[in-house]
């Protein structure tokens, strides 16, 4: 893992051990949850998100802490309460074109874990969709587009999409309007031939 940029911004992960540590569904859920909070959360609060017992969640928090992904947060006044926070709310994986097989395998495992989680979110939406309001049903969007572009153009597109999403990021949006809900977005762009 490399150093984070100042101000708790995005961190680059290139260490296979860190990638494997993150490729667990409960740890992904914990990291996502802590990445959206200011001030942190207890193991019990994270357990509700991860669907585990507080003791199992404490184990996962300690494992994430070993890799510098989470740390203890300042308490809320109760000395018995142990709060955890994400060291950085956002990370990306970068193994590079010359990575060894171990790094490639760890990267693949982490990407696969994210894809499984994203597919489950789509299935959950499809199950709930008939009970959603017409506004939310109409606002939901699934798209599959085939583009023709250079690597430079794809880089520009990726940066533009990230810039469009930035004002809506849950961790930084301090005063969302009434009716705002968490929305999962999945964006992938890769050459197909």
Buried (B, 14 or more C-beta within 10 A) or exposed (E): BEEBEEEBEEBBBBBBBBBBBBBBBBBBBBBBBBBBBEEBBBBBBBBBBBEBEBEBBBBBBEBBBEBBBBBEBEBEEEEEEBBBBBBBBBBEBEBEEEBEEEBEBBBEBBBEBBEEBBEEEEEEBEEEEEEEEEEBEEEEEEEEEEEEEEEEEBEEBEEEEEEEEEEEEBBEEEEEEEEEEEEEEEEEEEEEE
